[in-house]
Amino acid sequence: MTRLTVAVIGYLSLISPAVSQQIFDVFTTTWDRSSLFTYSTPSPVIDFVTPGTAASADIVVNDKQVYQTVYGFGATLTDSSAKLLSQLKSKNADNYWSLLGYLFDPTDGKESAGITYLRVPIGASDFSDTVYSFDDVSGDTSLKSFNINNAPSYVFSTLTDILGLNSIIHVHLVPWSPPAWMKGSKTMKGGSLSTSNIDAYANYLLKSLQGFKNKGVNAWGISIQNEPENSDTSYPSCNMPVSTEAGVATSLRTLMNNNGFSSVKIVGYEHNWIDAGAYPEQLMASAGSDFAGVSFHCYQGAVSDQNTFHSAYSNKEIYETECTGQMGTDWWGDIKWYTNQLFIGAVTNNAAVAAMWNLALDSSGGPVLPGSDSCKTACRGVITINSDGTWVPNQEFYAIAQASRAILPKDSGGPFGKRIGVTVNGGMNWALVVGAYRTGRVSSSAWPRYSLVVLNWDDSSSTTFKPVPVKATIEFQGKQATYTFPVGVTTLWWYASS
């Protein structure tokens, strides 16, 4: 955003809504990559005026329908991601800081994704060099040998750098497995937590929160177990029945409340959409008061399954926290799917977070834990970091960035965006998928920001590929604007009184 644009917006906030509801700011990623998260100011700026005839795609924004706060969009900083970032810092520090800024800087007016959700494993995952926990001393139920430094040092140095750029990021800690000795299988690869160790495991998770805090990382949330219906013997995993996860959560909630972590969310489930009406609902029935909500992964089921859970427990939050890209897939096809299913779709279906899997991987989809079978086809990171000290944003980045810019706080210390009502009417309504957001301001006299994220997927890809821009009208507070959306993803916003 230019200084002129900022100055004009400041001036317009002093004059009447009829004059000053104008679209100044647009980010675009197009199907042909001619625009890649590219910022522009329409010339001339686009006014909201007295309504005329609605276009065949008519976007109707209802700012009276206000839904959930959106905490952000992002990915997981696995050990592998942190390792690659650390190696990049050593090889080419300028490229490293350029990448971190492009990913994480949330400052209003920056042409950066401003990622504000980051999942971080507790111990090893399938993207680690070795299998480890924070206490690998067998039978140490008092956790005297707990050591946060069992994690590679580059995990914490990278987190420190990220937090230095972005103090509003939501860090979500997630274990792939309890320590091996807490499980009947005596291995972190598969098996189940012994119920006799429920309290010891809850204490282990508390110590993890304390360990991260001592490293300068204040967690926003913590999960009990990643993918609790999965027991895979090739990488850290753990089958955890509902009753066990509920027991751990109840013990952990008490420990957290008594040790200065009462505001940290406990997140349940952390598995696929397909089981939304079973495991997560049973978990809330067993220990609902201990959980802020539940998280979902994209690998089985449909995003609409989130509504099954929401219908039963509308007072609980929903987060979509993992979905991986795969090597060899179609760039534009992926952008369409991610935007429709996750970065608009998951939020429309009541999620407060939407996220991909690895933040960064190398060009072969690694490094991967030796022997892991988790990525049958090589996984792709949000960013590819090359061995020569260069980096490349993948389609996952552009889908995240387009969504993220719509919900970031406008003001320092200000609120995140809330989803608001939006529908698309007219004969071309099928061509556009739209998410709408309202971001409040620190000052009561400052106008809120209203944002749209619009996917135009009118490319006739089922027959003969033919991308078609869609001229749409936008209806808002009795006024109307007109904008032509290219095939791709467009994020735009304006300011208006509430």
BELRA-V830495 format. One record per backbone hydrogen bond with DSSP energy under -1.0 kcal/mol. NH is the residue of the N-H (numbers start at 1). CO is the residue of the C=O. If there is no record, write none. Layout:
# BELRA-V830495
nh & co
NH & CO
NH & CO
This chain:
# BELRA-V830495
nh & co
6 & 2
7 & 3
8 & 4
9 & 5
10 & 6
11 & 7
12 & 8
13 & 9
14 & 11
15 & 12
20 & 16
21 & 17
22 & 20
23 & 46
26 & 40
27 & 491
28 & 38
29 & 489
30 & 35
31 & 487
33 & 30
38 & 28
40 & 26
46 & 23
48 & 21
49 & 480
58 & 425
59 & 473
60 & 423
61 & 475
62 & 421
65 & 62
67 & 419
70 & 417
71 & 352
72 & 352
74 & 354
75 & 117
76 & 357
77 & 119
78 & 76
80 & 127
82 & 78
83 & 79
84 & 80
85 & 81
86 & 82
87 & 83
88 & 84
89 & 85
90 & 86
91 & 87
92 & 88
96 & 92
97 & 93
98 & 94
99 & 95
100 & 96
101 & 97
102 & 98
103 & 99
104 & 100
105 & 101
110 & 107
112 & 110
113 & 102
115 & 103
116 & 73
117 & 73
118 & 170
119 & 75
120 & 172
122 & 174
124 & 132
140 & 137
141 & 139
143 & 140
146 & 143
147 & 134
150 & 147
151 & 148
155 & 152
157 & 153
158 & 154
159 & 155
160 & 156
161 & 157
162 & 158
163 & 159
164 & 160
166 & 162
170 & 116
172 & 118
173 & 221
174 & 120
182 & 179
183 & 180
184 & 192
190 & 188
194 & 182
197 & 194
198 & 195
201 & 197
202 & 198
203 & 199
204 & 200
205 & 201
206 & 202
207 & 203
208 & 204
209 & 205
210 & 206
211 & 207
212 & 208
213 & 209
214 & 210
216 & 213
217 & 212
220 & 171
221 & 171
222 & 265
223 & 173
226 & 175
227 & 270
230 & 227
237 & 188
239 & 191
240 & 228
245 & 241
246 & 242
247 & 243
248 & 244
249 & 245
250 & 246
251 & 247
252 & 248
253 & 249
254 & 250
255 & 251
256 & 252
257 & 253
258 & 254
259 & 256
261 & 256
264 & 261
265 & 220
267 & 222
268 & 293
270 & 268
270 & 295
271 & 295
273 & 297
274 & 300
275 & 272
276 & 273
278 & 275
282 & 278
283 & 279
284 & 280
285 & 281
286 & 282
287 & 283
288 & 284
290 & 287
291 & 288
292 & 266
294 & 317
295 & 268
296 & 319
297 & 271
298 & 322
305 & 302
306 & 303
307 & 304
308 & 305
309 & 305
310 & 306
311 & 307
312 & 308
313 & 309
316 & 313
317 & 292
319 & 294
320 & 353
321 & 296
327 & 378
329 & 326
334 & 330
335 & 331
336 & 332
337 & 333
338 & 334
339 & 335
340 & 336
341 & 337
342 & 338
343 & 338
344 & 339
345 & 339
348 & 344
349 & 345
350 & 347
351 & 346
352 & 318
354 & 72
356 & 74
357 & 323
359 & 76
361 & 383
362 & 366
365 & 362
369 & 126
372 & 369
380 & 325
382 & 358
383 & 359
384 & 392
385 & 361
386 & 390
389 & 386
392 & 384
394 & 382
397 & 394
398 & 394
399 & 395
400 & 396
401 & 397
402 & 398
403 & 399
404 & 400
405 & 401
406 & 403
407 & 404
408 & 404
414 & 411
417 & 407
418 & 438
419 & 68
420 & 436
421 & 62
421 & 65
423 & 60
425 & 58
428 & 56
429 & 426
431 & 428
433 & 455
435 & 453
437 & 451
438 & 418
439 & 449
446 & 443
449 & 439
450 & 494
451 & 437
452 & 492
453 & 435
454 & 490
455 & 433
456 & 488
457 & 431
459 & 457
463 & 460
466 & 459
468 & 458
470 & 485
472 & 483
473 & 57
474 & 481
475 & 59
476 & 479
479 & 476
480 & 49
481 & 474
483 & 472
485 & 470
488 & 456
489 & 29
490 & 454
491 & 27
492 & 452
493 & 25
494 & 450
496 & 448
